[in-house]
Amino acid sequence: MSKTSLGNFFEDFALGQQIRHATPRTLTVGDASLYTALYGCRFAVQSSDFFAQSVGFERAPLDDLLIFHTVFGKTVPDISLNAVANLGYAACIFGVPVYCGDSLTARSEVIGLRENTNGKTGILYVRTTGENQKGEKVLSYVRWVMVRKSGGARAPDPVIPDLPKAVGVETLAPPDGFDAAGWDFELSGESWRWGDYAPGEKIDHVDGMTIEEAEHATATRLYQNTAKVHFNQHAESRGRFGRRLIYGGHVISLARALSFNGLANAFRIAAINGGRHVNPVFSGNTIHAWSEILERIEIPGNNALGALRVRTLATKDAPCAGHPDKDEYGKYPESVVLDLDYTVLLPR
């Protein structure tokens, strides 16, 4: 038997299959610093032990999306090494805060399969759970990904999971002991509290950030993401686009960092309700973003925190003053690359 693994293809998956992913990962202050260098995040709670402690945290927690990408990266060798594209997310809930020194592991369950009509690829649905060294849940999410087939094996009957349109407020995990009285609005960067936002409000985050080739390659390796479309130019030069594709999570982190301008006090991502990578992104593209407030949500029994359901759209090489969006037929302009529906926490 060959000791060389080519990764799993679509026909290697079965409904209900349980996968325990390799390589536990201890996150350190080095990971946090490199993440900041890649995206320029400025949210105060993740930037300062002093600030985090003043509102009830043990110390500065690691960025929520660093946790997401780390857990996601664990799944790639088993789930999406032979992926054509990662298509979307749903039912993503962030759990206990993660601090420097915590070790993360991941496991997944196959919850849906559907072969595409071309017979060469299929859509795989998985539910992934990330835990820390204590067995506490730090993240759970569903994603669906288009995976290549290795041959002509007959596909199973299609099963498409029924996924919620949004994560219910009762399933959110707000941080224990949060103290809104300790929040310093001068140090956080903006004065806007939860009650200052209204459904339907649109915010242009103004700034743009250009993706450099070295940056996206470094980010992909930081998360131990081994998907070939992101790091192997020799192979991708003969592929669909002739060059490496930017990891979709890289764009999510850029959009989140840009959202500081207008959402500086949205210090925690509590959930990702759904998301789509709409168009491909490559090095050299400049990412802009804008957000729409979809809903203002009260957290039962919590007078310190409120939640906002936010929809953020990211574009490539197109400023967002005009809030570019899909048309009346549901078609996105080519400039839109990400449509992310998520829930954030703010002090009240």
Disulfide bonds with the S-S distance in Angstrom:
none
